[in-house]
């Protein structure tokens, strides 16, 4: 089995669960946030939708420099825009992942901010850390936002109070 196959399977599984959560974002609550220091719901959902796009720089560049990148956060206009962006980014990531050799996944990749190296690790580890784990982390935040807004939560790794069975 190629090293990338479990990553592809995990991304597809987590994406399906994440999409169920994104589908429940109330369209009239994009500007809501649970605390003054928190992201708005629209920004959080947009960040989740854009995270699968991080697979591309990890797989096609030797490093990503936040100081040199002109990052424009994705803030969706509406739910169809949110879901379309997420679906496109996941599909692009899956297609790119399928073309990766084991040798390439073992090569070192680094994240920096100018001269400061934030971390350096094999590409395979960066995929897990910066892309998959990051996506799962923010999906967890989204579940809290939705719970605070009284939105029924879908099952993620098991039943929820709102969906007691799979």
C-alpha positions, 0 to 999 in steps of 0.5 A, a space after each residue: 500500500 502506498 503511504 498516501 492511501 490512508 491519507 486520502 481515505 481519511 480526508 474523504 471520511 473527514 470531509 463527508 463529516 465536515 460537510 454535514 456540519 457546514 450544511 447546518 450553518 445558519 445563513 442568517 448567522 454569518 456575523 455571529 460570534 460567541 465571544 468578542 475575541 472569536 471569529 465570526 461564524 461565517 469566517 470560521 466556516 470559510 476557514 474550514 472550507 479553505 483548509 483543504 487547499 493547504 494540501 497544494 502548497 505542502 505537496 507542490 512547494 518546498 516551503 510556505 512563507 506566511 510573510 510572503 503570502 498575500 492571504 485573503 481569507 475566504 468569507 462565504 457569501 452564502 451556504 451554496 458558496 461555502 459548500 461549493 468552495 469546500 467541495 472543490 478544495 477537497 476534490 482538488 486535494 484528493 486528486 493531487 494526493 493520488 499522484 504523490 510518490 512515497 519518496 516525495 512524501 518523505 521529503 522535508 517541508 517547512 512553514 516559515 514567517 520570514 526568517 522564523 521557521 515555524 516548523 519543518 517536517 516530512 510532507 506526510 507529517 505536514 499534511 496531517 498537522 497543517 491540513 487534516 488535524 487543523 480541519 478537525 480542530 476547527 470543525 470542533 469549534 464549529 460544533 460548539 458555535 452551532 450548539 450555542 446557536 441551538 442548531 442540531 449537530 450531526 453525528 461525527 465519530 458517534 451519536 450526538 444528543 441530536 442524532 442518537 444513531 448513525 
